[in-house]
Amino acid sequence: MSLITSTIGQGLLWGILALGLFLTFRILNFPDMTVEGTFPFGAAICISALVHGVNPIIATILSFLGGMLTGLITGLLYTKGKIPVLLAGILTMTGIYSVNLRILGKANVGLLNKATLLNEKFLQRLPDNFPTIVVGLLFAIFIILLLALFLNTDLGQAFIATGDNEKMAQSLGINTDNMKIFGLMLSNGLIGLAGGLLGQNGGYADVNMGIGTMVIGLAAIIIGEVVYGNLSLTARLIAVVIGSIIYRLILLLVLQLGFSTNDFKLISAIILAICMMLPLFEKKFHTRKLLKKGVTKP
């Protein structure tokens, strides 16, 4: 039971990263490699601030703002520098590695009995691993509500239109470059926030902790979409977080089958590849229709 509750808590926190990635990958329709630099950057800022006695709430906010800064850099390289978005993300990610080393002073830094959001007094009364679930759930609900409200505003609709059809958006007077920069900032802000929260949960920050995070985020998005099919935009945001929890439960199952944690990156890639091929299988073999017939059959 302890393993399951721990996994659910981890899934909720990783779901925040997946929500950030969803904004660029699904709405703006381009891959953002900045993710793998932003995630450890958020963790490095947050953990370094906590080590120096900064209030956990402020440290967590700083991780979000740090993530927004990396998104801004990638956005400017992409829109103003005319560098392809994939390369712009890689350039930012590469540069952040050195910045993380500067912030931490070494490859990794741990929290030694420092106050965090996860060890607040009122949370310590809860059973083991439940503080992570409570914090993850509160953040996930708050972020989903804010994103749902934002996407239904005029600015949010302009943001969606930029991803759907850039030329049409421009003809409507939308500054698509600004929308892309804003989207990258918001996306990476959430990813930096996830890095800060997961750093607090794990009790450390490491300059290499961002490796494979893009695969994890994409897996959560794809699993959520595959499991729930066609949904409204708000429902898809919820599905992304649920997909993140399912993904962590799959990894737990794999671990229980005797695989080593060293295999997680390989297993993550395989899971993502399978999930991305599922729509092809569904189209070819009509598995979803067959499943529905089986459910409704008397």
ChimeraX commands (.cxc) that place a marker at each C-alpha (Angstrom):
marker #1 position 0.00,0.00,0.00 radius 0.5
marker #1 position 2.88,2.35,0.83 radius 0.5
marker #1 position 4.38,1.84,-2.63 radius 0.5
marker #1 position 1.04,2.61,-4.30 radius 0.5
marker #1 position 0.44,5.83,-2.35 radius 0.5
marker #1 position 4.02,6.93,-3.03 radius 0.5
marker #1 position 3.54,6.21,-6.73 radius 0.5
marker #1 position 0.28,8.18,-6.88 radius 0.5
marker #1 position 1.94,11.15,-5.20 radius 0.5
marker #1 position 4.84,10.99,-7.66 radius 0.5
marker #1 position 2.36,10.73,-10.54 radius 0.5
marker #1 position 0.55,13.89,-9.44 radius 0.5
marker #1 position 3.79,15.88,-9.23 radius 0.5
marker #1 position 5.02,14.58,-12.60 radius 0.5
marker #1 position 1.58,15.44,-13.95 radius 0.5
marker #1 position 2.43,19.13,-13.49 radius 0.5
marker #1 position 5.38,18.67,-15.84 radius 0.5
marker #1 position 3.11,16.87,-18.30 radius 0.5
marker #1 position 0.62,19.77,-18.20 radius 0.5
marker #1 position 3.43,22.15,-19.09 radius 0.5
marker #1 position 4.58,19.95,-21.95 radius 0.5
marker #1 position 0.97,19.63,-23.16 radius 0.5
marker #1 position 0.85,23.37,-23.89 radius 0.5
marker #1 position 3.69,23.21,-26.41 radius 0.5
marker #1 position 3.37,19.66,-27.69 radius 0.5
marker #1 position -0.39,19.54,-28.20 radius 0.5
marker #1 position -1.58,23.16,-28.41 radius 0.5
marker #1 position 1.34,24.89,-30.14 radius 0.5
marker #1 position 2.21,21.67,-32.00 radius 0.5
marker #1 position 5.97,21.66,-31.64 radius 0.5
marker #1 position 8.46,19.76,-29.45 radius 0.5
marker #1 position 10.32,21.82,-26.87 radius 0.5
marker #1 position 13.62,20.29,-25.80 radius 0.5
marker #1 position 14.09,23.03,-23.20 radius 0.5
marker #1 position 12.18,20.70,-20.87 radius 0.5
marker #1 position 15.27,18.65,-20.02 radius 0.5
marker #1 position 17.10,21.77,-18.91 radius 0.5
marker #1 position 14.18,23.59,-17.29 radius 0.5
marker #1 position 13.29,20.71,-14.97 radius 0.5
marker #1 position 16.67,20.53,-13.18 radius 0.5
marker #1 position 16.90,24.34,-13.32 radius 0.5
marker #1 position 13.66,24.62,-11.31 radius 0.5
marker #1 position 14.92,22.01,-8.87 radius 0.5
marker #1 position 18.32,23.71,-8.54 radius 0.5
marker #1 position 16.76,27.12,-7.82 radius 0.5
marker #1 position 14.31,25.71,-5.29 radius 0.5
marker #1 position 16.74,23.45,-3.41 radius 0.5
marker #1 position 19.48,26.09,-3.36 radius 0.5
marker #1 position 17.00,28.64,-1.97 radius 0.5
marker #1 position 15.81,26.20,0.71 radius 0.5
marker #1 position 19.39,25.40,1.74 radius 0.5
marker #1 position 19.96,29.12,2.26 radius 0.5
marker #1 position 16.88,29.41,4.48 radius 0.5
marker #1 position 14.35,30.83,2.02 radius 0.5
marker #1 position 10.68,30.20,2.81 radius 0.5
marker #1 position 9.45,27.05,0.95 radius 0.5
marker #1 position 6.57,28.94,-0.71 radius 0.5
marker #1 position 8.93,31.60,-2.06 radius 0.5
marker #1 position 11.44,28.95,-3.15 radius 0.5
marker #1 position 8.69,27.12,-5.05 radius 0.5
marker #1 position 7.56,30.35,-6.74 radius 0.5
marker #1 position 11.19,31.01,-7.74 radius 0.5
marker #1 position 11.33,27.63,-9.46 radius 0.5
marker #1 position 8.29,28.65,-11.54 radius 0.5
marker #1 position 9.82,32.01,-12.43 radius 0.5
marker #1 position 13.12,30.34,-13.32 radius 0.5
marker #1 position 11.27,28.03,-15.67 radius 0.5
marker #1 position 9.57,31.00,-17.31 radius 0.5
marker #1 position 12.99,32.55,-17.92 radius 0.5
marker #1 position 14.23,29.48,-19.81 radius 0.5
marker #1 position 11.03,29.51,-21.88 radius 0.5
marker #1 position 11.60,33.17,-22.68 radius 0.5
marker #1 position 15.14,32.46,-23.91 radius 0.5
marker #1 position 13.98,29.61,-26.15 radius 0.5
marker #1 position 11.08,31.71,-27.41 radius 0.5
marker #1 position 13.34,34.63,-28.35 radius 0.5
marker #1 position 15.83,32.32,-30.09 radius 0.5
marker #1 position 12.96,30.73,-32.01 radius 0.5
marker #1 position 10.88,33.76,-32.96 radius 0.5
marker #1 position 13.40,36.61,-33.12 radius 0.5
marker #1 position 16.59,34.68,-33.86 radius 0.5
marker #1 position 14.82,32.49,-36.44 radius 0.5
marker #1 position 16.48,29.37,-35.02 radius 0.5
marker #1 position 14.39,26.18,-35.48 radius 0.5
marker #1 position 12.46,25.47,-32.28 radius 0.5
marker #1 position 14.08,22.06,-31.74 radius 0.5
marker #1 position 17.58,23.55,-31.97 radius 0.5
marker #1 position 16.60,26.59,-29.90 radius 0.5
marker #1 position 15.47,24.26,-27.11 radius 0.5
marker #1 position 18.67,22.23,-27.31 radius 0.5
marker #1 position 20.81,25.38,-27.14 radius 0.5
marker #1 position 18.95,26.63,-24.07 radius 0.5
marker #1 position 19.06,23.19,-22.44 radius 0.5
marker #1 position 22.83,22.95,-23.01 radius 0.5
marker #1 position 23.49,26.41,-21.60 radius 0.5
marker #1 position 21.35,25.79,-18.51 radius 0.5
marker #1 position 23.54,22.84,-17.52 radius 0.5
marker #1 position 26.40,25.23,-16.68 radius 0.5
marker #1 position 23.99,27.61,-14.95 radius 0.5
marker #1 position 22.73,24.75,-12.76 radius 0.5
marker #1 position 26.31,23.94,-11.75 radius 0.5
marker #1 position 26.80,27.59,-10.82 radius 0.5
marker #1 position 23.63,27.66,-8.74 radius 0.5
marker #1 position 24.31,24.41,-6.89 radius 0.5
marker #1 position 28.09,24.78,-6.70 radius 0.5
marker #1 position 28.47,21.06,-7.45 radius 0.5
marker #1 position 26.73,18.24,-9.32 radius 0.5
marker #1 position 24.08,17.65,-6.65 radius 0.5
marker #1 position 22.88,19.19,-3.40 radius 0.5
marker #1 position 20.72,17.54,-0.75 radius 0.5
marker #1 position 18.30,18.95,1.80 radius 0.5
marker #1 position 19.45,18.28,5.34 radius 0.5
marker #1 position 16.45,18.71,7.64 radius 0.5
marker #1 position 15.36,21.87,5.85 radius 0.5
marker #1 position 11.73,23.01,5.80 radius 0.5
marker #1 position 9.84,22.20,2.59 radius 0.5
marker #1 position 6.23,22.37,1.42 radius 0.5
marker #1 position 6.00,18.62,2.02 radius 0.5
marker #1 position 7.01,18.65,5.68 radius 0.5
marker #1 position 4.77,21.45,6.92 radius 0.5
marker #1 position 3.36,20.69,10.38 radius 0.5
marker #1 position -0.25,20.14,9.27 radius 0.5
marker #1 position 0.93,17.63,6.64 radius 0.5
marker #1 position 3.05,15.66,9.10 radius 0.5
marker #1 position -0.14,14.46,10.82 radius 0.5
marker #1 position -1.04,12.51,7.69 radius 0.5
marker #1 position 0.05,8.89,7.03 radius 0.5
marker #1 position 3.29,8.22,5.11 radius 0.5
marker #1 position 3.33,9.49,1.50 radius 0.5
marker #1 position 0.00,11.29,1.89 radius 0.5
marker #1 position 1.65,14.73,2.17 radius 0.5
marker #1 position 2.95,14.23,-1.39 radius 0.5
marker #1 position -0.54,13.26,-2.59 radius 0.5
marker #1 position -2.16,16.26,-0.89 radius 0.5
marker #1 position 0.39,18.77,-2.22 radius 0.5
marker #1 position 0.36,17.19,-5.70 radius 0.5
marker #1 position -3.43,17.14,-5.81 radius 0.5
marker #1 position -3.76,20.76,-4.67 radius 0.5
marker #1 position -1.25,21.99,-7.23 radius 0.5
marker #1 position -2.73,19.85,-10.03 radius 0.5
marker #1 position -6.30,21.06,-9.36 radius 0.5
marker #1 position -5.20,24.70,-9.06 radius 0.5
marker #1 position -3.17,24.58,-12.30 radius 0.5
marker #1 position -5.90,22.76,-14.26 radius 0.5
marker #1 position -8.51,25.31,-13.13 radius 0.5
marker #1 position -6.28,28.24,-14.09 radius 0.5
marker #1 position -5.40,26.72,-17.47 radius 0.5
marker #1 position -9.06,25.93,-18.19 radius 0.5
marker #1 position -10.06,29.51,-17.36 radius 0.5
marker #1 position -7.19,30.95,-19.39 radius 0.5
marker #1 position -7.88,28.83,-22.48 radius 0.5
marker #1 position -11.46,30.10,-22.52 radius 0.5
marker #1 position -10.42,33.77,-22.57 radius 0.5
marker #1 position -9.75,35.78,-25.74 radius 0.5
marker #1 position -6.01,35.49,-25.08 radius 0.5
marker #1 position -6.35,31.75,-24.60 radius 0.5
marker #1 position -8.31,31.37,-27.83 radius 0.5
marker #1 position -5.62,33.36,-29.65 radius 0.5
marker #1 position -3.05,30.99,-28.14 radius 0.5
marker #1 position -5.00,27.95,-29.39 radius 0.5
marker #1 position -5.52,29.52,-32.82 radius 0.5
marker #1 position -1.76,30.04,-33.15 radius 0.5
marker #1 position -1.21,26.32,-32.75 radius 0.5
marker #1 position -4.16,25.29,-34.93 radius 0.5
marker #1 position -3.43,27.50,-37.93 radius 0.5
marker #1 position -0.71,30.12,-37.67 radius 0.5
marker #1 position -1.49,31.86,-40.98 radius 0.5
marker #1 position -5.18,32.14,-40.14 radius 0.5
marker #1 position -4.27,33.51,-36.71 radius 0.5
marker #1 position -2.05,36.14,-38.31 radius 0.5
marker #1 position -4.87,37.13,-40.67 radius 0.5
marker #1 position -7.03,37.75,-37.59 radius 0.5
marker #1 position -4.45,40.18,-36.24 radius 0.5
marker #1 position -2.91,37.83,-33.67 radius 0.5
marker #1 position 0.78,38.33,-32.99 radius 0.5
marker #1 position 1.77,34.67,-33.29 radius 0.5
marker #1 position 5.39,35.28,-32.25 radius 0.5
marker #1 position 4.21,36.73,-28.94 radius 0.5
marker #1 position 1.84,33.80,-28.49 radius 0.5
marker #1 position 4.68,31.34,-29.02 radius 0.5
marker #1 position 6.92,33.15,-26.55 radius 0.5
marker #1 position 4.09,33.30,-24.01 radius 0.5
marker #1 position 3.31,29.61,-24.51 radius 0.5
marker #1 position 6.95,28.61,-24.03 radius 0.5
marker #1 position 7.19,30.75,-20.91 radius 0.5
marker #1 position 4.02,29.32,-19.37 radius 0.5
marker #1 position 4.95,25.75,-20.33 radius 0.5
marker #1 position 8.47,25.97,-18.93 radius 0.5
marker #1 position 7.22,27.79,-15.85 radius 0.5
marker #1 position 5.09,24.74,-15.00 radius 0.5
marker #1 position 7.99,22.43,-15.77 radius 0.5
marker #1 position 10.31,24.45,-13.51 radius 0.5
marker #1 position 7.61,24.30,-10.82 radius 0.5
marker #1 position 7.44,20.52,-11.19 radius 0.5
marker #1 position 11.23,20.39,-10.83 radius 0.5
marker #1 position 11.02,22.41,-7.62 radius 0.5
marker #1 position 8.28,20.24,-6.14 radius 0.5
marker #1 position 9.92,16.95,-7.11 radius 0.5
marker #1 position 13.24,18.24,-5.79 radius 0.5
marker #1 position 11.56,18.91,-2.44 radius 0.5
marker #1 position 9.90,15.51,-2.54 radius 0.5
marker #1 position 13.16,13.70,-3.30 radius 0.5
marker #1 position 15.20,15.90,-1.00 radius 0.5
marker #1 position 17.85,16.85,-3.55 radius 0.5
marker #1 position 18.68,18.57,-6.84 radius 0.5
marker #1 position 21.02,17.11,-9.44 radius 0.5
marker #1 position 22.25,18.66,-12.68 radius 0.5
marker #1 position 21.48,15.43,-14.55 radius 0.5
marker #1 position 17.96,14.89,-13.19 radius 0.5
marker #1 position 16.40,16.31,-16.36 radius 0.5
marker #1 position 17.55,13.44,-18.61 radius 0.5
marker #1 position 14.49,11.64,-19.99 radius 0.5
marker #1 position 11.93,14.07,-18.55 radius 0.5
marker #1 position 10.52,14.83,-22.00 radius 0.5
marker #1 position 9.79,11.14,-22.54 radius 0.5
marker #1 position 8.07,10.97,-19.14 radius 0.5
marker #1 position 5.89,13.98,-19.94 radius 0.5
marker #1 position 4.99,12.71,-23.41 radius 0.5
marker #1 position 4.15,9.28,-22.00 radius 0.5
marker #1 position 1.70,10.86,-19.54 radius 0.5
marker #1 position 0.05,12.88,-22.34 radius 0.5
marker #1 position -0.23,9.94,-24.74 radius 0.5
marker #1 position -1.46,7.48,-22.08 radius 0.5
marker #1 position -4.15,9.94,-20.96 radius 0.5
marker #1 position -5.32,10.43,-24.54 radius 0.5
marker #1 position -5.25,6.72,-25.38 radius 0.5
marker #1 position -7.17,5.68,-22.27 radius 0.5
marker #1 position -9.91,8.32,-22.52 radius 0.5
marker #1 position -10.12,8.97,-26.27 radius 0.5
marker #1 position -11.83,12.14,-27.56 radius 0.5
marker #1 position -12.35,14.69,-24.79 radius 0.5
marker #1 position -12.94,18.40,-24.34 radius 0.5
marker #1 position -9.83,20.50,-23.79 radius 0.5
marker #1 position -10.42,20.83,-20.03 radius 0.5
marker #1 position -11.04,17.09,-19.71 radius 0.5
marker #1 position -7.81,16.45,-21.62 radius 0.5
marker #1 position -5.91,18.43,-18.99 radius 0.5
marker #1 position -7.33,16.15,-16.30 radius 0.5
marker #1 position -6.56,13.10,-18.46 radius 0.5
marker #1 position -2.92,14.20,-18.70 radius 0.5
marker #1 position -2.53,14.10,-14.91 radius 0.5
marker #1 position -4.33,10.75,-14.71 radius 0.5
marker #1 position -2.07,9.50,-17.50 radius 0.5
marker #1 position 0.94,10.51,-15.41 radius 0.5
marker #1 position -0.36,8.47,-12.46 radius 0.5
marker #1 position -1.02,5.46,-14.72 radius 0.5
marker #1 position 2.49,5.77,-16.14 radius 0.5
marker #1 position 4.04,5.72,-12.65 radius 0.5
marker #1 position 1.89,2.71,-11.73 radius 0.5
marker #1 position 3.15,0.91,-14.85 radius 0.5
marker #1 position 6.73,1.62,-13.77 radius 0.5
marker #1 position 5.90,0.29,-10.30 radius 0.5
marker #1 position 4.53,-2.89,-11.86 radius 0.5
marker #1 position 7.68,-3.26,-13.95 radius 0.5
marker #1 position 9.79,-2.84,-10.82 radius 0.5
marker #1 position 7.75,-5.49,-9.03 radius 0.5
marker #1 position 8.41,-7.86,-11.93 radius 0.5
marker #1 position 12.10,-7.80,-11.06 radius 0.5
marker #1 position 13.50,-5.16,-13.39 radius 0.5
marker #1 position 16.20,-2.79,-12.14 radius 0.5
marker #1 position 15.67,0.95,-11.74 radius 0.5
marker #1 position 18.57,1.26,-14.21 radius 0.5
marker #1 position 16.16,-0.02,-16.87 radius 0.5
marker #1 position 13.60,2.75,-16.30 radius 0.5
marker #1 position 14.78,4.99,-19.14 radius 0.5
marker #1 position 14.62,2.12,-21.63 radius 0.5
marker #1 position 11.25,0.99,-20.31 radius 0.5
marker #1 position 9.94,4.58,-20.48 radius 0.5
marker #1 position 10.95,4.81,-24.14 radius 0.5
marker #1 position 9.29,1.46,-24.92 radius 0.5
marker #1 position 6.07,2.45,-23.11 radius 0.5
marker #1 position 5.94,5.74,-25.01 radius 0.5
marker #1 position 6.59,4.02,-28.36 radius 0.5
marker #1 position 3.79,1.49,-27.70 radius 0.5
marker #1 position 1.36,4.20,-26.59 radius 0.5
marker #1 position 2.09,6.30,-29.68 radius 0.5
marker #1 position 1.44,3.28,-31.91 radius 0.5
marker #1 position -1.87,2.41,-30.23 radius 0.5
marker #1 position -3.94,4.81,-32.40 radius 0.5
marker #1 position -2.47,3.05,-35.46 radius 0.5
marker #1 position -3.49,-0.34,-34.06 radius 0.5
marker #1 position -6.96,1.03,-33.22 radius 0.5
marker #1 position -7.39,2.33,-36.75 radius 0.5
marker #1 position -6.23,-0.93,-38.27 radius 0.5
marker #1 position -7.96,-3.42,-36.01 radius 0.5
marker #1 position -10.83,-1.22,-34.63 radius 0.5
marker #1 position -9.97,-2.30,-31.09 radius 0.5
marker #1 position -11.92,0.54,-29.45 radius 0.5
marker #1 position -15.09,-0.39,-31.36 radius 0.5
marker #1 position -14.67,-4.04,-30.46 radius 0.5
marker #1 position -14.17,-3.08,-26.82 radius 0.5
marker #1 position -17.35,-0.99,-26.83 radius 0.5
marker #1 position -19.31,-3.88,-28.39 radius 0.5
marker #1 position -17.98,-6.17,-25.70 radius 0.5
marker #1 position -19.06,-3.77,-22.97 radius 0.5
marker #1 position -22.58,-3.20,-24.35 radius 0.5
marker #1 position -23.17,-6.81,-25.32 radius 0.5
marker #1 position -25.94,-8.33,-23.13 radius 0.5
marker link #1:1,2 radius 0.2
marker link #1:2,3 radius 0.2
marker link #1:3,4 radius 0.2
marker link #1:4,5 radius 0.2
marker link #1:5,6 radius 0.2
marker link #1:6,7 radius 0.2
marker link #1:7,8 radius 0.2
marker link #1:8,9 radius 0.2
marker link #1:9,10 radius 0.2
marker link #1:10,11 radius 0.2
marker link #1:11,12 radius 0.2
marker link #1:12,13 radius 0.2
marker link #1:13,14 radius 0.2
marker link #1:14,15 radius 0.2
marker link #1:15,16 radius 0.2
marker link #1:16,17 radius 0.2
marker link #1:17,18 radius 0.2
marker link #1:18,19 radius 0.2
marker link #1:19,20 radius 0.2
marker link #1:20,21 radius 0.2
marker link #1:21,22 radius 0.2
marker link #1:22,23 radius 0.2
marker link #1:23,24 radius 0.2
marker link #1:24,25 radius 0.2
marker link #1:25,26 radius 0.2
marker link #1:26,27 radius 0.2
marker link #1:27,28 radius 0.2
marker link #1:28,29 radius 0.2
marker link #1:29,30 radius 0.2
marker link #1:30,31 radius 0.2
marker link #1:31,32 radius 0.2
marker link #1:32,33 radius 0.2
marker link #1:33,34 radius 0.2
marker link #1:34,35 radius 0.2
marker link #1:35,36 radius 0.2
marker link #1:36,37 radius 0.2
marker link #1:37,38 radius 0.2
marker link #1:38,39 radius 0.2
marker link #1:39,40 radius 0.2
marker link #1:40,41 radius 0.2
marker link #1:41,42 radius 0.2
marker link #1:42,43 radius 0.2
marker link #1:43,44 radius 0.2
marker link #1:44,45 radius 0.2
marker link #1:45,46 radius 0.2
marker link #1:46,47 radius 0.2
marker link #1:47,48 radius 0.2
marker link #1:48,49 radius 0.2
marker link #1:49,50 radius 0.2
marker link #1:50,51 radius 0.2
marker link #1:51,52 radius 0.2
marker link #1:52,53 radius 0.2
marker link #1:53,54 radius 0.2
marker link #1:54,55 radius 0.2
marker link #1:55,56 radius 0.2
marker link #1:56,57 radius 0.2
marker link #1:57,58 radius 0.2
marker link #1:58,59 radius 0.2
marker link #1:59,60 radius 0.2
marker link #1:60,61 radius 0.2
marker link #1:61,62 radius 0.2
marker link #1:62,63 radius 0.2
marker link #1:63,64 radius 0.2
marker link #1:64,65 radius 0.2
marker link #1:65,66 radius 0.2
marker link #1:66,67 radius 0.2
marker link #1:67,68 radius 0.2
marker link #1:68,69 radius 0.2
marker link #1:69,70 radius 0.2
marker link #1:70,71 radius 0.2
marker link #1:71,72 radius 0.2
marker link #1:72,73 radius 0.2
marker link #1:73,74 radius 0.2
marker link #1:74,75 radius 0.2
marker link #1:75,76 radius 0.2
marker link #1:76,77 radius 0.2
marker link #1:77,78 radius 0.2
marker link #1:78,79 radius 0.2
marker link #1:79,80 radius 0.2
marker link #1:80,81 radius 0.2
marker link #1:81,82 radius 0.2
marker link #1:82,83 radius 0.2
marker link #1:83,84 radius 0.2
marker link #1:84,85 radius 0.2
marker link #1:85,86 radius 0.2
marker link #1:86,87 radius 0.2
marker link #1:87,88 radius 0.2
marker link #1:88,89 radius 0.2
marker link #1:89,90 radius 0.2
marker link #1:90,91 radius 0.2
marker link #1:91,92 radius 0.2
marker link #1:92,93 radius 0.2
marker link #1:93,94 radius 0.2
marker link #1:94,95 radius 0.2
marker link #1:95,96 radius 0.2
marker link #1:96,97 radius 0.2
marker link #1:97,98 radius 0.2
marker link #1:98,99 radius 0.2
marker link #1:99,100 radius 0.2
marker link #1:100,101 radius 0.2
marker link #1:101,102 radius 0.2
marker link #1:102,103 radius 0.2
marker link #1:103,104 radius 0.2
marker link #1:104,105 radius 0.2
marker link #1:105,106 radius 0.2
marker link #1:106,107 radius 0.2
marker link #1:107,108 radius 0.2
marker link #1:108,109 radius 0.2
marker link #1:109,110 radius 0.2
marker link #1:110,111 radius 0.2
marker link #1:111,112 radius 0.2
marker link #1:112,113 radius 0.2
marker link #1:113,114 radius 0.2
marker link #1:114,115 radius 0.2
marker link #1:115,116 radius 0.2
marker link #1:116,117 radius 0.2
marker link #1:117,118 radius 0.2
marker link #1:118,119 radius 0.2
marker link #1:119,120 radius 0.2
marker link #1:120,121 radius 0.2
marker link #1:121,122 radius 0.2
marker link #1:122,123 radius 0.2
marker link #1:123,124 radius 0.2
marker link #1:124,125 radius 0.2
marker link #1:125,126 radius 0.2
marker link #1:126,127 radius 0.2
marker link #1:127,128 radius 0.2
marker link #1:128,129 radius 0.2
marker link #1:129,130 radius 0.2
marker link #1:130,131 radius 0.2
marker link #1:131,132 radius 0.2
marker link #1:132,133 radius 0.2
marker link #1:133,134 radius 0.2
marker link #1:134,135 radius 0.2
marker link #1:135,136 radius 0.2
marker link #1:136,137 radius 0.2
marker link #1:137,138 radius 0.2
marker link #1:138,139 radius 0.2
marker link #1:139,140 radius 0.2
marker link #1:140,141 radius 0.2
marker link #1:141,142 radius 0.2
marker link #1:142,143 radius 0.2
marker link #1:143,144 radius 0.2
marker link #1:144,145 radius 0.2
marker link #1:145,146 radius 0.2
marker link #1:146,147 radius 0.2
marker link #1:147,148 radius 0.2
marker link #1:148,149 radius 0.2
marker link #1:149,150 radius 0.2
marker link #1:150,151 radius 0.2
marker link #1:151,152 radius 0.2
marker link #1:152,153 radius 0.2
marker link #1:153,154 radius 0.2
marker link #1:154,155 radius 0.2
marker link #1:155,156 radius 0.2
marker link #1:156,157 radius 0.2
marker link #1:157,158 radius 0.2
marker link #1:158,159 radius 0.2
marker link #1:159,160 radius 0.2
marker link #1:160,161 radius 0.2
marker link #1:161,162 radius 0.2
marker link #1:162,163 radius 0.2
marker link #1:163,164 radius 0.2
marker link #1:164,165 radius 0.2
marker link #1:165,166 radius 0.2
marker link #1:166,167 radius 0.2
marker link #1:167,168 radius 0.2
marker link #1:168,169 radius 0.2
marker link #1:169,170 radius 0.2
marker link #1:170,171 radius 0.2
marker link #1:171,172 radius 0.2
marker link #1:172,173 radius 0.2
marker link #1:173,174 radius 0.2
marker link #1:174,175 radius 0.2
marker link #1:175,176 radius 0.2
marker link #1:176,177 radius 0.2
marker link #1:177,178 radius 0.2
marker link #1:178,179 radius 0.2
marker link #1:179,180 radius 0.2
marker link #1:180,181 radius 0.2
marker link #1:181,182 radius 0.2
marker link #1:182,183 radius 0.2
marker link #1:183,184 radius 0.2
marker link #1:184,185 radius 0.2
marker link #1:185,186 radius 0.2
marker link #1:186,187 radius 0.2
marker link #1:187,188 radius 0.2
marker link #1:188,189 radius 0.2
marker link #1:189,190 radius 0.2
marker link #1:190,191 radius 0.2
marker link #1:191,192 radius 0.2
marker link #1:192,193 radius 0.2
marker link #1:193,194 radius 0.2
marker link #1:194,195 radius 0.2
marker link #1:195,196 radius 0.2
marker link #1:196,197 radius 0.2
marker link #1:197,198 radius 0.2
marker link #1:198,199 radius 0.2
marker link #1:199,200 radius 0.2
marker link #1:200,201 radius 0.2
marker link #1:201,202 radius 0.2
marker link #1:202,203 radius 0.2
marker link #1:203,204 radius 0.2
marker link #1:204,205 radius 0.2
marker link #1:205,206 radius 0.2
marker link #1:206,207 radius 0.2
marker link #1:207,208 radius 0.2
marker link #1:208,209 radius 0.2
marker link #1:209,210 radius 0.2
marker link #1:210,211 radius 0.2
marker link #1:211,212 radius 0.2
marker link #1:212,213 radius 0.2
marker link #1:213,214 radius 0.2
marker link #1:214,215 radius 0.2
marker link #1:215,216 radius 0.2
marker link #1:216,217 radius 0.2
marker link #1:217,218 radius 0.2
marker link #1:218,219 radius 0.2
marker link #1:219,220 radius 0.2
marker link #1:220,221 radius 0.2
marker link #1:221,222 radius 0.2
marker link #1:222,223 radius 0.2
marker link #1:223,224 radius 0.2
marker link #1:224,225 radius 0.2
marker link #1:225,226 radius 0.2
marker link #1:226,227 radius 0.2
marker link #1:227,228 radius 0.2
marker link #1:228,229 radius 0.2
marker link #1:229,230 radius 0.2
marker link #1:230,231 radius 0.2
marker link #1:231,232 radius 0.2
marker link #1:232,233 radius 0.2
marker link #1:233,234 radius 0.2
marker link #1:234,235 radius 0.2
marker link #1:235,236 radius 0.2
marker link #1:236,237 radius 0.2
marker link #1:237,238 radius 0.2
marker link #1:238,239 radius 0.2
marker link #1:239,240 radius 0.2
marker link #1:240,241 radius 0.2
marker link #1:241,242 radius 0.2
marker link #1:242,243 radius 0.2
marker link #1:243,244 radius 0.2
marker link #1:244,245 radius 0.2
marker link #1:245,246 radius 0.2
marker link #1:246,247 radius 0.2
marker link #1:247,248 radius 0.2
marker link #1:248,249 radius 0.2
marker link #1:249,250 radius 0.2
marker link #1:250,251 radius 0.2
marker link #1:251,252 radius 0.2
marker link #1:252,253 radius 0.2
marker link #1:253,254 radius 0.2
marker link #1:254,255 radius 0.2
marker link #1:255,256 radius 0.2
marker link #1:256,257 radius 0.2
marker link #1:257,258 radius 0.2
marker link #1:258,259 radius 0.2
marker link #1:259,260 radius 0.2
marker link #1:260,261 radius 0.2
marker link #1:261,262 radius 0.2
marker link #1:262,263 radius 0.2
marker link #1:263,264 radius 0.2
marker link #1:264,265 radius 0.2
marker link #1:265,266 radius 0.2
marker link #1:266,267 radius 0.2
marker link #1:267,268 radius 0.2
marker link #1:268,269 radius 0.2
marker link #1:269,270 radius 0.2
marker link #1:270,271 radius 0.2
marker link #1:271,272 radius 0.2
marker link #1:272,273 radius 0.2
marker link #1:273,274 radius 0.2
marker link #1:274,275 radius 0.2
marker link #1:275,276 radius 0.2
marker link #1:276,277 radius 0.2
marker link #1:277,278 radius 0.2
marker link #1:278,279 radius 0.2
marker link #1:279,280 radius 0.2
marker link #1:280,281 radius 0.2
marker link #1:281,282 radius 0.2
marker link #1:282,283 radius 0.2
marker link #1:283,284 radius 0.2
marker link #1:284,285 radius 0.2
marker link #1:285,286 radius 0.2
marker link #1:286,287 radius 0.2
marker link #1:287,288 radius 0.2
marker link #1:288,289 radius 0.2
marker link #1:289,290 radius 0.2
marker link #1:290,291 radius 0.2
marker link #1:291,292 radius 0.2
marker link #1:292,293 radius 0.2
marker link #1:293,294 radius 0.2
marker link #1:294,295 radius 0.2
marker link #1:295,296 radius 0.2
marker link #1:296,297 radius 0.2
marker link #1:297,298 radius 0.2
view
